[in-house]
Amino acid sequence: MGKVHVFNAGPCLLPKEVIDNAVEALKDFKGTGVSVLSISHRTKEWDATMDECRALWKELLNIPDTHEVIFLGGGASLEFLYVAMNYLEKKAAYLETGVWAKKALKEAKAFGEAYAIASSADKNYSYIPKGYEIPADLDYFHITTNNTIYGTEIKEDIDCPVPLIADMSSDIMSRPVDVSKYALIYGGAQKNVGPAGVAFAIINKETLGKVSRYIPTMLDYSVHIDKLSMFNTPPVFSIYIMNETLKWIKSMGGVAELNKINNAKAELLYSEIDRNPLFVGTAAKEDRSIMNVCFVMAPGYEDLQDEFLAFAKGKGMIGIKGHRSVGGFRASIYNACTLEDVQALVDCMKEFETLKK
């Protein structure tokens, strides 16, 4: 097979230079003669990497001084629990836009009154609910900004009368964000900012300490802030690669420049889906994600699904099979996915169309 084009939903495609740097660090971390896999997290070399990683987060997202960045284990799924444990005193509302939002809500129900303020489950989460009102008596309102399985995305930072909490696992660093509007932004790194094994949390420090319950030490955001993400041994290698990925984002011109590229990639692929009679998109057009492009065979062509998957694989397309709850196809076009990769998929779709006409 020739060149491959990776569209995996996660772990994500990482830039080549990040992989190359990681290979060198595996052999020798910063001239210490020790592999990054064996380096002590209590060394000055590691302290410098942690400091640089935090600083890059703050620089790239213009994070205000009111907020701190921490790195955690357990992925976004554990942060569903962190959120409720640290913020839910009496009542919270969730916008139910997919499987992950529903799972986050499930965790919150163990700690107080938690409910879906609106849901798009009636149409298999193919749109973002609108027209709902956010009550002023909530402890917080939770959103999932990008829905990897269904290909929908909230692309604006909403105005919220209560603390706003967002799971941005799969669109963080893909667009500029007004961090000041959020009490908490969290997510797993493995979509846009690194490998599996580390999660991030961007926390308005003033929003903590409002609950009366005992919070286990390991699940207390304040502890991880105070200890600079070193309360216990951090996921060193995953954080190292995150830092290298953030350096790459900066070298590309930052988040705003990547957003322009991401929009161009999404426009290219959605235009082909809308043009090609063999395919049809599954998400409402106004809510289409620029990170996860979901589509299926058009009516009358459903029996060609497996044939197209095999054809695309033969052309080097990796990871375009859709999630089992939606079917069809999903091209995840995260930051490191290039315009060339997307063009290759578009060319593949056009060629398949020609063969089937």
TORKOL-4160 file (C-alpha; in steps of 0.2 Angstrom, whole numbers, padded with zeros to 4 digits, m for minus):
357
<pt num="1" X="0000" Y="0000" Z="0000"/>
<pt num="2" X="0006" Y="0018" Z="m0004"/>
<pt num="3" X="0003" Y="0033" Z="0007"/>
<pt num="4" X="m0010" Y="0030" Z="0021"/>
<pt num="5" X="m0023" Y="0044" Z="0026"/>
<pt num="6" X="m0028" Y="0042" Z="0045"/>
<pt num="7" X="m0045" Y="0047" Z="0050"/>
<pt num="8" X="m0047" Y="0038" Z="0066"/>
<pt num="9" X="m0059" Y="0045" Z="0079"/>
<pt num="10" X="m0046" Y="0043" Z="0093"/>
<pt num="11" X="m0032" Y="0041" Z="0097"/>
<pt num="12" X="m0029" Y="0054" Z="0084"/>
<pt num="13" X="m0017" Y="0056" Z="0071"/>
<pt num="14" X="m0001" Y="0065" Z="0078"/>
<pt num="15" X="0010" Y="0076" Z="0067"/>
<pt num="16" X="0026" Y="0068" Z="0060"/>
<pt num="17" X="0038" Y="0079" Z="0069"/>
<pt num="18" X="0029" Y="0075" Z="0086"/>
<pt num="19" X="0032" Y="0056" Z="0083"/>
<pt num="20" X="0050" Y="0060" Z="0077"/>
<pt num="21" X="0054" Y="0069" Z="0093"/>
<pt num="22" X="0046" Y="0056" Z="0104"/>
<pt num="23" X="0057" Y="0043" Z="0096"/>
<pt num="24" X="0072" Y="0053" Z="0101"/>
<pt num="25" X="0065" Y="0056" Z="0119"/>
<pt num="26" X="0062" Y="0037" Z="0121"/>
<pt num="27" X="0081" Y="0035" Z="0119"/>
<pt num="28" X="0087" Y="0051" Z="0128"/>
<pt num="29" X="0077" Y="0064" Z="0136"/>
<pt num="30" X="0084" Y="0081" Z="0135"/>
<pt num="31" X="0102" Y="0075" Z="0136"/>
<pt num="32" X="0100" Y="0066" Z="0152"/>
<pt num="33" X="0105" Y="0049" Z="0145"/>
<pt num="34" X="0089" Y="0042" Z="0152"/>
<pt num="35" X="0073" Y="0038" Z="0142"/>
<pt num="36" X="0058" Y="0048" Z="0144"/>
<pt num="37" X="0050" Y="0032" Z="0150"/>
<pt num="38" X="0062" Y="0030" Z="0164"/>
<pt num="39" X="0064" Y="0049" Z="0169"/>
<pt num="40" X="0060" Y="0053" Z="0187"/>
<pt num="41" X="0045" Y="0065" Z="0188"/>
<pt num="42" X="0055" Y="0074" Z="0202"/>
<pt num="43" X="0069" Y="0080" Z="0191"/>
<pt num="44" X="0072" Y="0098" Z="0185"/>
<pt num="45" X="0071" Y="0092" Z="0167"/>
<pt num="46" X="0053" Y="0085" Z="0170"/>
<pt num="47" X="0048" Y="0101" Z="0179"/>
<pt num="48" X="0053" Y="0111" Z="0164"/>
<pt num="49" X="0043" Y="0101" Z="0153"/>
<pt num="50" X="0027" Y="0102" Z="0164"/>
<pt num="51" X="0030" Y="0121" Z="0166"/>
<pt num="52" X="0032" Y="0123" Z="0147"/>
<pt num="53" X="0016" Y="0112" Z="0144"/>
<pt num="54" X="0005" Y="0123" Z="0156"/>
<pt num="55" X="0012" Y="0139" Z="0148"/>
<pt num="56" X="0008" Y="0133" Z="0130"/>
<pt num="57" X="m0010" Y="0129" Z="0135"/>
<pt num="58" X="m0011" Y="0147" Z="0143"/>
<pt num="59" X="m0003" Y="0155" Z="0128"/>
<pt num="60" X="m0012" Y="0146" Z="0114"/>
<pt num="61" X="m0030" Y="0148" Z="0122"/>
<pt num="62" X="m0027" Y="0165" Z="0130"/>
<pt num="63" X="m0032" Y="0158" Z="0147"/>
<pt num="64" X="m0034" Y="0171" Z="0159"/>
<pt num="65" X="m0026" Y="0172" Z="0176"/>
<pt num="66" X="m0042" Y="0167" Z="0185"/>
<pt num="67" X="m0040" Y="0149" Z="0177"/>
<pt num="68" X="m0027" Y="0135" Z="0180"/>
<pt num="69" X="m0022" Y="0120" Z="0169"/>
<pt num="70" X="m0020" Y="0103" Z="0176"/>
<pt num="71" X="m0016" Y="0086" Z="0169"/>
<pt num="72" X="m0025" Y="0070" Z="0175"/>
<pt num="73" X="m0026" Y="0052" Z="0173"/>
<pt num="74" X="m0042" Y="0043" Z="0169"/>
<pt num="75" X="m0048" Y="0052" Z="0153"/>
<pt num="76" X="m0064" Y="0062" Z="0151"/>
<pt num="77" X="m0074" Y="0048" Z="0158"/>
<pt num="78" X="m0066" Y="0050" Z="0175"/>
<pt num="79" X="m0069" Y="0068" Z="0174"/>
<pt num="80" X="m0088" Y="0065" Z="0172"/>
<pt num="81" X="m0086" Y="0060" Z="0190"/>
<pt num="82" X="m0074" Y="0074" Z="0195"/>
<pt num="83" X="m0086" Y="0087" Z="0188"/>
<pt num="84" X="m0101" Y="0081" Z="0199"/>
<pt num="85" X="m0091" Y="0078" Z="0214"/>
<pt num="86" X="m0082" Y="0096" Z="0214"/>
<pt num="87" X="m0097" Y="0106" Z="0208"/>
<pt num="88" X="m0114" Y="0098" Z="0211"/>
<pt num="89" X="m0122" Y="0104" Z="0228"/>
<pt num="90" X="m0140" Y="0103" Z="0224"/>
<pt num="91" X="m0145" Y="0104" Z="0205"/>
<pt num="92" X="m0136" Y="0104" Z="0188"/>
<pt num="93" X="m0142" Y="0103" Z="0170"/>
<pt num="94" X="m0135" Y="0095" Z="0155"/>
<pt num="95" X="m0137" Y="0097" Z="0137"/>
<pt num="96" X="m0139" Y="0079" Z="0130"/>
<pt num="97" X="m0131" Y="0079" Z="0113"/>
<pt num="98" X="m0124" Y="0061" Z="0112"/>
<pt num="99" X="m0118" Y="0046" Z="0121"/>
<pt num="100" X="m0104" Y="0055" Z="0131"/>
<pt num="101" X="m0116" Y="0069" Z="0137"/>
<pt num="102" X="m0128" Y="0055" Z="0142"/>
<pt num="103" X="m0114" Y="0046" Z="0152"/>
<pt num="104" X="m0108" Y="0062" Z="0160"/>
<pt num="105" X="m0126" Y="0065" Z="0166"/>
<pt num="106" X="m0127" Y="0048" Z="0173"/>
<pt num="107" X="m0112" Y="0051" Z="0184"/>
<pt num="108" X="m0120" Y="0067" Z="0191"/>
<pt num="109" X="m0136" Y="0059" Z="0196"/>
<pt num="110" X="m0127" Y="0051" Z="0210"/>
<pt num="111" X="m0123" Y="0067" Z="0218"/>
<pt num="112" X="m0139" Y="0078" Z="0217"/>
<pt num="113" X="m0153" Y="0083" Z="0206"/>
<pt num="114" X="m0146" Y="0082" Z="0188"/>
<pt num="115" X="m0157" Y="0082" Z="0172"/>
<pt num="116" X="m0156" Y="0085" Z="0153"/>
<pt num="117" X="m0162" Y="0102" Z="0150"/>
<pt num="118" X="m0164" Y="0097" Z="0131"/>
<pt num="119" X="m0160" Y="0082" Z="0121"/>
<pt num="120" X="m0158" Y="0077" Z="0103"/>
<pt num="121" X="m0160" Y="0059" Z="0106"/>
<pt num="122" X="m0177" Y="0059" Z="0096"/>
<pt num="123" X="m0167" Y="0060" Z="0080"/>
<pt num="124" X="m0152" Y="0050" Z="0085"/>
<pt num="125" X="m0142" Y="0065" Z="0091"/>
<pt num="126" X="m0141" Y="0072" Z="0073"/>
<pt num="127" X="m0143" Y="0090" Z="0079"/>
<pt num="128" X="m0139" Y="0102" Z="0093"/>
<pt num="129" X="m0155" Y="0107" Z="0103"/>
<pt num="130" X="m0160" Y="0125" Z="0103"/>
<pt num="131" X="m0172" Y="0137" Z="0111"/>
<pt num="132" X="m0170" Y="0130" Z="0129"/>
<pt num="133" X="m0168" Y="0141" Z="0144"/>
<pt num="134" X="m0155" Y="0139" Z="0157"/>
<pt num="135" X="m0162" Y="0141" Z="0175"/>
<pt num="136" X="m0153" Y="0153" Z="0186"/>
<pt num="137" X="m0153" Y="0142" Z="0201"/>
<pt num="138" X="m0142" Y="0128" Z="0194"/>
<pt num="139" X="m0125" Y="0124" Z="0202"/>
<pt num="140" X="m0119" Y="0123" Z="0184"/>
<pt num="141" X="m0124" Y="0119" Z="0166"/>
<pt num="142" X="m0114" Y="0106" Z="0156"/>
<pt num="143" X="m0112" Y="0104" Z="0138"/>
<pt num="144" X="m0102" Y="0093" Z="0126"/>
<pt num="145" X="m0096" Y="0104" Z="0113"/>
<pt num="146" X="m0092" Y="0091" Z="0099"/>
<pt num="147" X="m0100" Y="0074" Z="0097"/>
<pt num="148" X="m0088" Y="0062" Z="0089"/>
<pt num="149" X="m0100" Y="0048" Z="0086"/>
<pt num="150" X="m0114" Y="0059" Z="0077"/>
<pt num="151" X="m0104" Y="0073" Z="0069"/>
<pt num="152" X="m0112" Y="0088" Z="0078"/>
<pt num="153" X="m0103" Y="0103" Z="0086"/>
<pt num="154" X="m0107" Y="0118" Z="0096"/>
<pt num="155" X="m0095" Y="0131" Z="0088"/>
<pt num="156" X="m0098" Y="0146" Z="0099"/>
<pt num="157" X="m0095" Y="0150" Z="0117"/>
<pt num="158" X="m0113" Y="0152" Z="0124"/>
<pt num="159" X="m0118" Y="0165" Z="0137"/>
<pt num="160" X="m0123" Y="0156" Z="0153"/>
<pt num="161" X="m0131" Y="0164" Z="0169"/>
<pt num="162" X="m0123" Y="0150" Z="0179"/>
<pt num="163" X="m0106" Y="0141" Z="0179"/>
<pt num="164" X="m0103" Y="0134" Z="0162"/>
<pt num="165" X="m0094" Y="0117" Z="0161"/>
<pt num="166" X="m0089" Y="0110" Z="0144"/>
<pt num="167" X="m0082" Y="0093" Z="0139"/>
<pt num="168" X="m0071" Y="0098" Z="0124"/>
<pt num="169" X="m0062" Y="0082" Z="0122"/>
<pt num="170" X="m0063" Y="0082" Z="0103"/>
<pt num="171" X="m0063" Y="0100" Z="0097"/>
<pt num="172" X="m0051" Y="0108" Z="0110"/>
<pt num="173" X="m0037" Y="0118" Z="0100"/>
<pt num="174" X="m0047" Y="0117" Z="0084"/>
<pt num="175" X="m0054" Y="0134" Z="0086"/>
<pt num="176" X="m0052" Y="0150" Z="0097"/>
<pt num="177" X="m0061" Y="0149" Z="0114"/>
<pt num="178" X="m0066" Y="0162" Z="0126"/>
<pt num="179" X="m0060" Y="0153" Z="0141"/>
<pt num="180" X="m0067" Y="0167" Z="0153"/>
<pt num="181" X="m0084" Y="0161" Z="0150"/>
<pt num="182" X="m0081" Y="0144" Z="0157"/>
<pt num="183" X="m0080" Y="0138" Z="0175"/>
<pt num="184" X="m0072" Y="0122" Z="0168"/>
<pt num="185" X="m0066" Y="0115" Z="0152"/>
<pt num="186" X="m0060" Y="0097" Z="0152"/>
<pt num="187" X="m0057" Y="0082" Z="0140"/>
<pt num="188" X="m0046" Y="0068" Z="0135"/>
<pt num="189" X="m0030" Y="0072" Z="0125"/>
<pt num="190" X="m0032" Y="0059" Z="0112"/>
<pt num="191" X="m0041" Y="0069" Z="0099"/>
<pt num="192" X="m0032" Y="0084" Z="0096"/>
<pt num="193" X="m0018" Y="0087" Z="0109"/>
<pt num="194" X="m0009" Y="0071" Z="0112"/>
<pt num="195" X="m0010" Y="0052" Z="0114"/>
<pt num="196" X="m0022" Y="0042" Z="0126"/>
<pt num="197" X="m0017" Y="0042" Z="0144"/>
<pt num="198" X="m0019" Y="0060" Z="0150"/>
<pt num="199" X="m0033" Y="0072" Z="0152"/>
<pt num="200" X="m0033" Y="0091" Z="0154"/>
<pt num="201" X="m0044" Y="0102" Z="0164"/>
<pt num="202" X="m0044" Y="0121" Z="0163"/>
<pt num="203" X="m0052" Y="0127" Z="0179"/>
<pt num="204" X="m0058" Y="0144" Z="0186"/>
<pt num="205" X="m0051" Y="0143" Z="0203"/>
<pt num="206" X="m0064" Y="0154" Z="0210"/>
<pt num="207" X="m0078" Y="0141" Z="0206"/>
<pt num="208" X="m0071" Y="0128" Z="0217"/>
<pt num="209" X="m0074" Y="0125" Z="0236"/>
<pt num="210" X="m0093" Y="0127" Z="0234"/>
<pt num="211" X="m0099" Y="0110" Z="0239"/>
<pt num="212" X="m0102" Y="0104" Z="0257"/>
<pt num="213" X="m0097" Y="0085" Z="0254"/>
<pt num="214" X="m0081" Y="0077" Z="0257"/>
<pt num="215" X="m0071" Y="0075" Z="0241"/>
<pt num="216" X="m0058" Y="0061" Z="0241"/>
<pt num="217" X="m0041" Y="0068" Z="0239"/>
<pt num="218" X="m0037" Y="0061" Z="0222"/>
<pt num="219" X="m0054" Y="0067" Z="0215"/>
<pt num="220" X="m0052" Y="0085" Z="0222"/>
<pt num="221" X="m0048" Y="0098" Z="0208"/>
<pt num="222" X="m0040" Y="0110" Z="0221"/>
<pt num="223" X="m0027" Y="0097" Z="0226"/>
<pt num="224" X="m0021" Y="0094" Z="0209"/>
<pt num="225" X="m0020" Y="0113" Z="0206"/>
<pt num="226" X="m0010" Y="0115" Z="0222"/>
<pt num="227" X="0002" Y="0101" Z="0218"/>
<pt num="228" X="0004" Y="0107" Z="0200"/>
<pt num="229" X="m0003" Y="0090" Z="0193"/>
<pt num="230" X="0010" Y="0081" Z="0203"/>
<pt num="231" X="0000" Y="0075" Z="0218"/>
<pt num="232" X="0004" Y="0057" Z="0212"/>
<pt num="233" X="0015" Y="0052" Z="0198"/>
<pt num="234" X="0008" Y="0060" Z="0182"/>
<pt num="235" X="0007" Y="0051" Z="0165"/>
<pt num="236" X="0024" Y="0057" Z="0160"/>
<pt num="237" X="0025" Y="0050" Z="0142"/>
<pt num="238" X="0008" Y="0056" Z="0138"/>
<pt num="239" X="0011" Y="0073" Z="0144"/>
<pt num="240" X="0028" Y="0074" Z="0135"/>
<pt num="241" X="0019" Y="0071" Z="0119"/>
<pt num="242" X="0005" Y="0083" Z="0123"/>
<pt num="243" X="0019" Y="0096" Z="0125"/>
<pt num="244" X="0027" Y="0092" Z="0109"/>
<pt num="245" X="0009" Y="0093" Z="0100"/>
<pt num="246" X="0006" Y="0110" Z="0108"/>
<pt num="247" X="0023" Y="0116" Z="0101"/>
<pt num="248" X="0018" Y="0110" Z="0084"/>
<pt num="249" X="0001" Y="0120" Z="0086"/>
<pt num="250" X="0011" Y="0135" Z="0090"/>
<pt num="251" X="0023" Y="0132" Z="0075"/>
<pt num="252" X="0008" Y="0131" Z="0064"/>
<pt num="253" X="0003" Y="0149" Z="0069"/>
<pt num="254" X="m0008" Y="0145" Z="0083"/>
<pt num="255" X="m0026" Y="0140" Z="0086"/>
<pt num="256" X="m0034" Y="0154" Z="0075"/>
<pt num="257" X="m0023" Y="0148" Z="0060"/>
<pt num="258" X="m0027" Y="0130" Z="0063"/>
<pt num="259" X="m0046" Y="0134" Z="0063"/>
<pt num="260" X="m0044" Y="0142" Z="0046"/>
<pt num="261" X="m0037" Y="0125" Z="0040"/>
<pt num="262" X="m0050" Y="0115" Z="0049"/>
<pt num="263" X="m0064" Y="0125" Z="0041"/>
<pt num="264" X="m0056" Y="0123" Z="0024"/>
<pt num="265" X="m0055" Y="0104" Z="0026"/>
<pt num="266" X="m0073" Y="0102" Z="0033"/>
<pt num="267" X="m0079" Y="0113" Z="0018"/>
<pt num="268" X="m0070" Y="0102" Z="0005"/>
<pt num="269" X="m0077" Y="0086" Z="0012"/>
<pt num="270" X="m0095" Y="0092" Z="0016"/>
<pt num="271" X="m0096" Y="0099" Z="m0002"/>
<pt num="272" X="m0091" Y="0082" Z="m0009"/>
<pt num="273" X="m0104" Y="0073" Z="0002"/>
<pt num="274" X="m0117" Y="0085" Z="m0004"/>
<pt num="275" X="m0112" Y="0084" Z="m0022"/>
<pt num="276" X="m0110" Y="0066" Z="m0024"/>
<pt num="277" X="m0126" Y="0056" Z="m0027"/>
<pt num="278" X="m0119" Y="0041" Z="m0018"/>
<pt num="279" X="m0117" Y="0049" Z="m0001"/>
<pt num="280" X="m0128" Y="0059" Z="0011"/>
<pt num="281" X="m0123" Y="0068" Z="0027"/>
<pt num="282" X="m0131" Y="0062" Z="0044"/>
<pt num="283" X="m0129" Y="0078" Z="0054"/>
<pt num="284" X="m0140" Y="0094" Z="0052"/>
<pt num="285" X="m0131" Y="0106" Z="0041"/>
<pt num="286" X="m0131" Y="0120" Z="0053"/>
<pt num="287" X="m0123" Y="0109" Z="0067"/>
<pt num="288" X="m0110" Y="0100" Z="0057"/>
<pt num="289" X="m0094" Y="0096" Z="0066"/>
<pt num="290" X="m0078" Y="0102" Z="0058"/>
<pt num="291" X="m0069" Y="0088" Z="0067"/>
<pt num="292" X="m0080" Y="0073" Z="0064"/>
<pt num="293" X="m0088" Y="0071" Z="0047"/>
<pt num="294" X="m0102" Y="0058" Z="0047"/>
<pt num="295" X="m0110" Y="0052" Z="0031"/>
<pt num="296" X="m0119" Y="0036" Z="0024"/>
<pt num="297" X="m0123" Y="0029" Z="0008"/>
<pt num="298" X="m0138" Y="0038" Z="0000"/>
<pt num="299" X="m0155" Y="0030" Z="m0002"/>
<pt num="300" X="m0154" Y="0017" Z="m0015"/>
<pt num="301" X="m0136" Y="0014" Z="m0013"/>
<pt num="302" X="m0135" Y="0006" Z="0004"/>
<pt num="303" X="m0129" Y="m0011" Z="m0002"/>
<pt num="304" X="m0113" Y="m0002" Z="m0008"/>
<pt num="305" X="m0107" Y="0002" Z="0010"/>
<pt num="306" X="m0095" Y="m0013" Z="0013"/>
<pt num="307" X="m0089" Y="m0011" Z="m0005"/>
<pt num="308" X="m0085" Y="0007" Z="m0003"/>
<pt num="309" X="m0076" Y="0003" Z="0014"/>
<pt num="310" X="m0065" Y="m0010" Z="0005"/>
<pt num="311" X="m0062" Y="0002" Z="m0010"/>
<pt num="312" X="m0057" Y="0016" Z="0002"/>
<pt num="313" X="m0046" Y="0005" Z="0012"/>
<pt num="314" X="m0037" Y="0000" Z="m0004"/>
<pt num="315" X="m0034" Y="0018" Z="m0008"/>
<pt num="316" X="m0025" Y="0020" Z="0010"/>
<pt num="317" X="m0040" Y="0027" Z="0019"/>
<pt num="318" X="m0039" Y="0022" Z="0037"/>
<pt num="319" X="m0052" Y="0023" Z="0051"/>
<pt num="320" X="m0067" Y="0029" Z="0041"/>
<pt num="321" X="m0080" Y="0016" Z="0046"/>
<pt num="322" X="m0094" Y="0025" Z="0056"/>
<pt num="323" X="m0098" Y="0021" Z="0074"/>
<pt num="324" X="m0110" Y="0006" Z="0076"/>
<pt num="325" X="m0124" Y="0017" Z="0083"/>
<pt num="326" X="m0124" Y="0027" Z="0067"/>
<pt num="327" X="m0116" Y="0016" Z="0054"/>
<pt num="328" X="m0110" Y="0022" Z="0037"/>
<pt num="329" X="m0094" Y="0032" Z="0038"/>
<pt num="330" X="m0085" Y="0044" Z="0049"/>
<pt num="331" X="m0069" Y="0054" Z="0044"/>
<pt num="332" X="m0061" Y="0062" Z="0059"/>
<pt num="333" X="m0051" Y="0077" Z="0053"/>
<pt num="334" X="m0042" Y="0083" Z="0068"/>
<pt num="335" X="m0029" Y="0096" Z="0068"/>
<pt num="336" X="m0015" Y="0085" Z="0062"/>
<pt num="337" X="m0025" Y="0078" Z="0047"/>
<pt num="338" X="m0020" Y="0088" Z="0032"/>
<pt num="339" X="m0029" Y="0096" Z="0018"/>
<pt num="340" X="m0020" Y="0083" Z="0007"/>
<pt num="341" X="m0028" Y="0069" Z="0017"/>
<pt num="342" X="m0045" Y="0076" Z="0015"/>
<pt num="343" X="m0042" Y="0079" Z="m0004"/>
<pt num="344" X="m0037" Y="0060" Z="m0005"/>
<pt num="345" X="m0053" Y="0055" Z="0003"/>
<pt num="346" X="m0063" Y="0066" Z="m0009"/>
<pt num="347" X="m0054" Y="0059" Z="m0024"/>
<pt num="348" X="m0058" Y="0042" Z="m0018"/>
<pt num="349" X="m0077" Y="0046" Z="m0016"/>
<pt num="350" X="m0077" Y="0053" Z="m0034"/>
<pt num="351" X="m0068" Y="0038" Z="m0041"/>
<pt num="352" X="m0080" Y="0026" Z="m0033"/>
<pt num="353" X="m0094" Y="0037" Z="m0040"/>
<pt num="354" X="m0087" Y="0035" Z="m0058"/>
<pt num="355" X="m0086" Y="0016" Z="m0056"/>
<pt num="356" X="m0104" Y="0014" Z="m0050"/>
<pt num="357" X="m0112" Y="0026" Z="m0063"/>
